Amino acid sequence: MKDKIVFQGKTKKGKSIVVRYPKKSDAEAIWAYINKLSKEQTFILFQGEEIAFKDKKEYLEKTLDKKKKKKAVQLLVFSNNKLVGISEISMKDKAIAHEGVFGISVLEEYRGEGIGKKLMEQVLKEAKKSLPQLKIITLGVFENNLPALKMYEKFSFKEFGKLPEGILHKGKYIDHIYMYKKIKG
Ligand SMILES: CC(C)(COP(=O)(O)OP(=O)(O)OC[C@H]1O[C@@H](n2cnc3c(N)ncnc32)[C@H](O)[C@@H]1OP(=O)(O)O)[C@@H](O)C(=O)NCCC(=O)NCCS
C-alpha cells in the first residue's frame, strides 16, 4: 500500500516529521509505541498493562476497515522513521452516528515541540473531509492533564461535563472531563 502523507515539516526544535495514514505493516511500531505509553502511566487509559501484539494488530485492522467505510480517521507521526505520535477520530453508530471520538498521544521525548498541535490540526482536517456523518467531536481528558486541556481549548473544545473520580490515575481517583466541538455542515 502506498503511504498517504498529509504533512511534512519540522518541529519547533528542528526535528523532521512526516504525518501519514497508517498501513497494515505499521502494526509492530504501533504495538511498541502503545506499550511505551502504557508503561509511562501517562494520561491515557492504559496504565501500565502490557498490550498483546495480536490485540494491537486486530485493532489496527479494524481501524483500517473503518477508514474504508468512512467511519474513522487515524494519522501517525514519524520522525526519522520512528513512530512518535498517533491521533484518531472514530465514529459512533446508531442514533449517535454523527459523533466522532477523538484521541491523541505523542511520545514523551517528543512532547512540547508542536507535534501534538500539528497532528490534531491534520486529524481534524482529514476528518472533516472524509467522515461524512461527522457533526460533533467529543473527547475525555484527565483533570490533571494540563497540556491536553490547554491544547483542546486552543482548538475551541468546550467542557460539557465531568465524571467525579471517574479515573484511577497512579493510585488516586481524579475527575474525567468531557469536551466537545461542533463541526459545521
Ligand atoms: C497532549 C499531548 C498530545 C500534546 O502534544 P505535544 O506535542 O506535547 O503538544 P504541542 O507541543 O503541540 O503543544 C500544543 C499545545 O498544548 C499546550 N501545552 C503543551 N505542553 C504544555 C505544558 N507542558 N504545559 C501547558 N500547556 C502545554 C499548549 O497550549 C500548546 O500550545 P502552544 O505551543 O501554542 O503553547 C502530549 O502532551 C501527550 O501525548 N501527552 C500524553 C498523552 C495524553 O495526554 N494524551 C491526551 C489524552 S486526552
The ligand as an SDF file (V2000), in Angstrom:
LIG
                    3D

 48 50  0  0  0  0  0  0  0  0999 V2000
   -1.3530   16.1760   24.9970 C   0  0  0  0  0  0  0  0  0  0  0  0
   -0.1930   15.9360   24.0180 C   0  0  0  0  0  0  0  0  0  0  0  0
   -0.6860   15.0560   22.8770 C   0  0  0  0  0  0  0  0  0  0  0  0
    0.2690   17.2850   23.4530 C   0  0  0  0  0  0  0  0  0  0  0  0
    1.2620   17.0280   22.4710 O   0  0  0  0  0  0  0  0  0  0  0  0
    2.5660   17.9530   22.3450 P   0  0  0  0  0  0  0  0  0  0  0  0
    3.2820   17.5800   21.1150 O   0  0  0  0  0  0  0  0  0  0  0  0
    3.3220   17.9290   23.6130 O   0  0  0  0  0  0  0  0  0  0  0  0
    1.8560   19.3830   22.1920 O   0  0  0  0  0  0  0  0  0  0  0  0
    2.4170   20.6830   21.4620 P   0  0  0  0  0  0  0  0  0  0  0  0
    3.8660   20.8530   21.7410 O   0  0  0  0  0  0  0  0  0  0  0  0
    1.9610   20.7080   20.0600 O   0  0  0  0  0  0  0  0  0  0  0  0
    1.6030   21.7960   22.2670 O   0  0  0  0  0  0  0  0  0  0  0  0
    0.2460   22.0650   21.9400 C   0  0  0  0  0  0  0  0  0  0  0  0
   -0.3840   22.9330   22.9930 C   0  0  0  0  0  0  0  0  0  0  0  0
   -0.5480   22.1900   24.1940 O   0  0  0  0  0  0  0  0  0  0  0  0
   -0.3140   23.0300   25.3180 C   0  0  0  0  0  0  0  0  0  0  0  0
    0.8460   22.5150   26.0480 N   0  0  0  0  0  0  0  0  0  0  0  0
    1.7820   21.6300   25.5960 C   0  0  0  0  0  0  0  0  0  0  0  0
    2.6480   21.3410   26.6050 N   0  0  0  0  0  0  0  0  0  0  0  0
    2.2370   22.0520   27.6620 C   0  0  0  0  0  0  0  0  0  0  0  0
    2.6990   22.1570   29.0090 C   0  0  0  0  0  0  0  0  0  0  0  0
    3.7710   21.4740   29.4380 N   0  0  0  0  0  0  0  0  0  0  0  0
    2.0080   22.9450   29.8650 N   0  0  0  0  0  0  0  0  0  0  0  0
    0.9120   23.6390   29.4660 C   0  0  0  0  0  0  0  0  0  0  0  0
    0.4300   23.5680   28.1930 N   0  0  0  0  0  0  0  0  0  0  0  0
    1.0950   22.8060   27.3290 C   0  0  0  0  0  0  0  0  0  0  0  0
   -0.0650   24.4040   24.8020 C   0  0  0  0  0  0  0  0  0  0  0  0
   -1.3040   25.0740   24.7450 O   0  0  0  0  0  0  0  0  0  0  0  0
    0.4480   24.1390   23.4070 C   0  0  0  0  0  0  0  0  0  0  0  0
    0.1980   25.1740   22.5170 O   0  0  0  0  0  0  0  0  0  0  0  0
    1.3250   26.3210   22.2630 P   0  0  0  0  0  0  0  0  0  0  0  0
    2.5310   25.6170   21.7910 O   0  0  0  0  0  0  0  0  0  0  0  0
    0.7000   27.1880   21.2290 O   0  0  0  0  0  0  0  0  0  0  0  0
    1.5330   26.9970   23.5800 O   0  0  0  0  0  0  0  0  0  0  0  0
    1.0230   15.2770   24.7500 C   0  0  0  0  0  0  0  0  0  0  0  0
    1.3310   16.0510   25.8830 O   0  0  0  0  0  0  0  0  0  0  0  0
    0.8150   13.8250   25.1500 C   0  0  0  0  0  0  0  0  0  0  0  0
    0.9080   12.9020   24.3540 O   0  0  0  0  0  0  0  0  0  0  0  0
    0.5360   13.5690   26.4440 N   0  0  0  0  0  0  0  0  0  0  0  0
    0.3600   12.2210   26.9390 C   0  0  0  0  0  0  0  0  0  0  0  0
   -0.8610   11.5520   26.3840 C   0  0  0  0  0  0  0  0  0  0  0  0
   -2.0720   12.4320   26.5110 C   0  0  0  0  0  0  0  0  0  0  0  0
   -2.2230   13.1920   27.4520 O   0  0  0  0  0  0  0  0  0  0  0  0
   -2.9720   12.3370   25.5390 N   0  0  0  0  0  0  0  0  0  0  0  0
   -4.2210   13.0910   25.5640 C   0  0  0  0  0  0  0  0  0  0  0  0
   -5.2220   12.2950   26.2770 C   0  0  0  0  0  0  0  0  0  0  0  0
   -6.7450   13.2020   26.4670 S   0  0  0  0  0  0  0  0  0  0  0  0
  1  2  1  0
  2  3  1  0
  2  4  1  0
  2 36  1  0
  4  5  1  0
  5  6  1  0
  6  7  2  0
  6  8  1  0
  6  9  1  0
  9 10  1  0
 10 11  2  0
 10 12  1  0
 10 13  1  0
 13 14  1  0
 14 15  1  0
 15 16  1  0
 15 30  1  0
 16 17  1  0
 17 18  1  0
 17 28  1  0
 18 19  1  0
 18 27  1  0
 19 20  2  0
 20 21  1  0
 21 22  1  0
 21 27  2  0
 22 23  1  0
 22 24  2  0
 24 25  1  0
 25 26  2  0
 26 27  1  0
 28 29  1  0
 28 30  1  0
 30 31  1  0
 31 32  1  0
 32 33  2  0
 32 34  1  0
 32 35  1  0
 36 37  1  0
 36 38  1  0
 38 39  2  0
 38 40  1  0
 40 41  1  0
 41 42  1  0
 42 43  1  0
 43 44  2  0
 43 45  1  0
 45 46  1  0
 46 47  1  0
 47 48  1  0
M  END
$$$$
